[in-house]
Amino acid sequence: MNHFKKIFFWNQLSADKQKKILSRPCLKKKSNIKNIVKKIIHNVQIYGDQALKDYSILFDKYDCKTLQVSNKKISLSSLHVSEDLKKSILIAKKNIQSFHQAQNLSAIDIETENGVRCQQIYRPLKTIGIYIPGGTAPLLSTVLMLAIPAKIAGCNKIILCSPPPISHEILYAAHICKINTIFQIGGAQAIAALAFGTETIPKVDKIFGPGNAYVTEAKLQVSSVVHGTSIDMLAGPSELLIIADDMANPDFIAADLLSQAEHGPYSQVILLTTCYKLAKKVLLSLNKQLKNLSRFLEILTALKNSAIIIAKDILECINISNIYAPEHLIIQTINPRKIIHYISNASSIFLGSWSPESAGDYASGTNHVLPTYGRSITDSALGLLDFQKRVLVQELTPTGLKNLSHTIEILASAEKLEAHKNAVKIRMNFLKEKYEK
């Protein structure tokens, strides 16, 4: 039985139909999710740790006697992780470290005019919170993607929260990243605790990490209040777009489409190709591979939001891709590096037949926390700078101020800001009197 049959010829579609195919699936949130999250945040602010424990029983069916995971339990997690997994985690850690260490920027220190020195320096965020979702799979890779750049950036205090019971794999990944402040608390209540602090959980300056609709709504709410905690991004369901020519491998393409579709029912995958024959082969391979996958139902739902599109040429494929602005973009063509110069909107790009998206998810070294829902038009993948802030420094000598004084006074007068002008004028009068004596 063929579960996925959608092939569309782009130029045979109306403008409305084209727009509809490239539309992300609507997230069917509960109508009262905003109010539920608002109440959770309020209760955590008022009742602190007790609210967190009550919500653990209510949502996770877990009675948290103590919220913080002991250092002993974190250390002992290594006994419950296989040697193969340990080696794989260490390889991934090494590659992620290498890539993110290379993102360190040199400070800027220049003299814009004689006696006018301007600098740009970088400072790490002091305290950050990392949220790692629970659910059906322990997202230990997300621990690496968040903890490693945070450590490289120089963040002194890193707080990790994850729903109870936290898996040994997540604890081990945190352990090798030297994170030892871990709390077994999940959902919107964890975001509230990180944002406002409780008796046990310290308040953080910025919250990182993905989550379900409640977590995302909580991140939105805590970042919207006055003096609210900053957040990394509001990431949506996973998405993948593939550009392929007639030389691409249909089995590889099918496998890549399925790998992203298994993230969940709201995921979306799209193939853009110039070759109808390739599209048919991909369909056959996809339906064949699908039968052997454990997340069959999730994938099947995601495929309802997905499509295979036949374009007239590669340039049209590129144009469609730039309009869609995918989270993940795979280019399987004869010369993918030639195409990359024309790609303006994508969060993470994978070139050639031997670069599955799975490599970026786990171990190539790039970060897998990425903008979705077309936000790659303006936003970037998570990187070292997200854990730092730029600070500007300027230092003027008396000569430097004298050289700029007229310019500053004229501009201040034009904006009718006399106090600005006076701050310069009073100094220049001081210098004049000093040298006239």
N, C-alpha and C positions, 0 to 999 in steps of 0.2 A: 504493500500500500504506500502510495506517495503522499507524504504529509505536507510537503512544501512544493508549490507549483507556480509561484508568481514570477513571471517574466514579462517585463514591460518594454516597449519600444518608445524611447523618450520623445521622439519627434512626432509620434502618433497621439500623444497625450495633450489635452488642453492645458492651459496655464494653471487652472485650478487643480487639475489632477496631478500635475507635476509638483505643485506646492504641497498637496496632500500626502504624496508619497514620501516627500522629504520632511514631513512633520514628525516630531517625536511623539511617541504614545503619551496620551494624557495620563497623569498620575491620579488614580482614583483614590484620593484621600478621603478619609471620613470627614464629613462636614463640620464636625465639632473638634477636630484635631487641634486647632489653634487654641480653643478654650481649655481642652484637656491639658495641653502643655503649659499653658499659662498658670493653671491651678497647681501643677506639679512644681513649677519654678517657685511659685509663692510659698508652697508648703515647705520646700527645702530651705528657703530663706528664713522662714519663721521657726521651723522645728529642727532644722539641721540634720544631724546624724540619725535621729529617730525616724525622720521622714524617709531617709534613704533605706533604712532597715525595713520599714513598713512596705515601701515600694518593691523591695527585693522579694518579699513574701508574696505580694500581690501579682507582680508581673513575671518574676523568674521562678516562683515557687521554691525559693531558697531562703533559709533562715540564716542571715549573716550575724553571727555572734560578734565578730570583729570585722570591721570594714577593710583594714589594711592587711595585706598579705605579708607574712613574716619573712625576714631575710633567709631563715632556714628553709622554708618551703620553696622560695625562689631558687636557692642553691641546689636543693634536692631534686628540682625538676629535671636536671640532666640525667638522673637515673631512669627516668621514664621516657626518654627520647632515644630513638634508635641511632646507632653510629652513622648509618647512611644519611639520615636526616641531619644530624649534627654537621657532617662534612658538607652537605649541600647548603646549609644555612651559612657556614663559614665562607664558602665560595661566593655566595650571593653577597654576603657582608663585605667581602674584600672588593668586589666589583662596584658595589654601591658607594663604598668609601672612596675609591679611586675617582669615580666620576664626579662626586660631590666635592671632593677636595680640590679638584681642578676648577671649580666654580668660584674659588676665593678670588676676590677682586683686589687690586692694588689701590691703596689710598691715593687720592688726587691732591697734589700740593703744587700750586702754581702762583706766579706773580702776574696778575692781570694788568697792573700798571706799576710803575716804579713806586715802591712803598706800600703796595696793596697786595696782601697775601691771602689767597683763598684755598680752603681745603675741603675735602670730603672724606670723612672717616667712617668706619663701620663699628657698630656696637651690638653685641648679642642681646636678644631678649632675655630678661632675667629669669622669669618663671613661665614655663609653658605646660599645657595639658595635652596629653595624647589619648584619644579615644579609639579603642580597638573593638569593633563589633563582635558579638558572640554568634549565636545562631547555629546553623548546621555545619559550618566549617570554621576552624580556628584560623583567623587571618594573620598568621605569624609574619607573612611578608610585609604587611602594613606596619608592623612594629619596626622592621628594618628600615622601611622607606621614610618613617618619621623620626625615629630615634637617631639614626646615623647622621643625617644633615644637622639635626639639633646639636649633637655632640661636637661636630666639626665647627659649627657656628660659634660654639662657646657658651651655649645656654647652661647656666649653673644648676638650675633646678628643673627636673623633668618629672612630671606626675603622670602616671599611666592609669587609666580606668578601663575596665572591661567587665561585661556582665558575668555574674557567678554561675557555676564554678568556673574559674579561669583555667583554660587547658594548660597542660604541662608544656606544650609546644610554644604557646604565647609567653609563658613565664621564662622558658629557656631562651627564647629570642631576646626578651628584655634583659635577661641576665648577661648574655654575651655583649650586649650594648651598654652594659654598666648602668642599667636603670634598676634601682632598688626601692623606689617609692611607688608601690602598686596598690590600687584599691579595687576590690571586687564589687563594683557597682556599675550598672549599665543604664541605657535609655536616656530619656530627657532629664531624669533626676541626676545622672552623672554630669551632664552638661551644666545643669544648674549649680551643682556642688563646685565644679571647677570655676564657674563664672563668679560665684559669690562667696565661696568658702563655707565650711562648717566647722564644728569643733575639731574634727579630725582631718578633713581635707582642706589644704591651703588654697586660697584664691590664686588663679593664674592670670598672666597678662594676655595670653593668646591660646586658643583651643584649635587643635588639629585633629583630623580624622573623619572618616565616613561613618554613615549610620543609616538607620531606617527613616521613615517619614517623621517620626516623633523626634528623633535626634536632630534631623535637619531643621525642623521647625524650632526646636529649642535653641540651636545655634543661631538661627535668624533672630529669635526674640532677645536672647542675652546680648547680642551684638548691636541691637537697636536701641537699647536704653542709654540714657545719659551716663557717660563714664563706663559704658559697658565693655565687657571683654571682647577683644578682637577675635576673629576666626579666620581660618585659612581660605575656605571657599564653601559654597553650597553645591556639592557634587550630586548629580542625579544618576539615574541608571546607566549602566555601561553601554557603549555604542562602538561600532566598528564599520568602516567603509573600506572596500578594496577596489583598487583600480587595476585591471588586468587586460593584457592583450592576448592574441591567439596563441602565443608561445607559453602561456602560464600553465601550471600544473593544476588540473581541476580537483584532484584529491587534496592537495595542500589548501586550496581556496575553501573547499567544503569544511575541512577540519578547522580552519581559522574562523569561519563564520559560526560554527557550532561552539567553539571555545568561548566566544563572547556571548552567544545566546544563552549559555548555561548560567550566566550570572544571575538571571532572574526574569520574571515574566514581563517586566517593563524594558528589558534590554532591546536594542535594535541593531540589526546588521544589514548592510547593503553591499551588493556587488555591482560595480560599474564596469562594463566591458564593451568592446567593439565587435565581439565575435559571438554570434548566436550559437554556433556549434559548441563553443566552450561553455556557454551558459547552460546548455542542455546536459553536458557532461557533469557540470558542477551540481545540478539538480539531482542527477542519478546518484552521484557519490554522496551527497548530503543526506539523502533519504536512506541510503545504505548504512552510512556511519551512525546515523541517528538511532537506529534500532538497538545499538549496543551500548548506549550511554545511559548512565543511572539517573541523570536529571532530565529524563525524557519529557515529562510534563511541563517543566519550566521552560525548556527549549522550545517545545511546541507552541506554547503561548507567546514566547518572544518572536517566533517566526511569523506569527500573524501580523506583527508590526513591521515586518522586514520585506525586502524586495530585491530582485535581480533586474538591472536596467541595462538595455542595449542602447548605446550611444553611437553616433555616426563616426566619430573618431576620438583619439586620445585627448585632443584639445577640449572636446565637449565633456569628456569624463572629468578633466581637470576643473572645468568651469562649474560643473554640478557639484563636485567635491568641495570647492571653495564656498559655494552657496550653503551647503550642508554644514560645513565646519566641524568635522568629526572629532571625537575624543581620540580615537585610534584610526590611523590611516595606513593601510598596507599597499605598497606599490609593487605589483608583480608584472613587470614589463621587461623587454629586452635590455633597456638602459634606464633603470629607475632613477639614477642620479641626474640624468638629463631632465627628468620630469620635476624633481624636487624644487628646481629654481622657479617653477610656475605655481607652486603650492603656497598660498598665503594664509590659509586658515586650517590649522590642524593642531591638536595638542601634542601628539606623539606619533612619529612617522617610522614605518618599518620598510626597509628597502630590500627588494629581491625575494627569491623563492625560499631562501634559507633563514628568513627573519620572521618567525611566527610572533604574534602579539604576546604569546605566553612568555617569551624571553624577557620582554619589558616588564611584565607583571612580576617576575621573580628575580632574575639573576643577571641580566645584561649590564646593569649598573644605573640605567636611567630611572627616574622616579615614576611610580604608577599612580600617584595622586594627581588627577588631571581635570581640567575644566570639561564640562559636558554641556549638552543642550545648546550647542552653537556658541558657547562663551569663548571658544578659542579664537573668535574674531578679535577679541580684545585681551583675553586673559592668557596666562602662561601656566605651564606645568609647575608643580611644587618644586622649589629648589632652595639652595642655601640662603638666598637673600630673604626668603620668607621667614627665616629664623633670626634675621638681623634687622637693623634699622640704619639708615644713612643719617649722619650728623654733619652739618655744615659748620665750618669754622672760618672766620675772617679776622685779619689783624692788619690794622693800618698804622703806619708811622706818621709822624707829623707832616712829613713831605707828601706821603700818600694821600692824607686827608686834604692837604692844601691843593694838590693836583685835581682832586675830585670835588672840592667844596662848591665851586660855581655850578657844576653840573647838578649836584644834589639839590642845591638851593633853588635852581630854576625848575627842576622837576617837582619839588615839594610845593612851590608856589603855584604851579600849573594844576596841582591836585588840591590846592587850597588847604594844605596841612602845614600851618605855620609852626607848630611845635617841632615837626620834623626839620624844618628849615632852621629853627632856632638851635636845635641840638648840634648842628654844624657851625652855625654863626658864632655861638658862644665860645666854642673851641678856637675858632679862627681869631676872634678878638683877644682871647687869652694869649695865643701865640704872638699876635701882633704887639701886644703890650709887653710881653716878655722880651722880645728882641729889640723893642724901641728903647728900653731902659738902659 
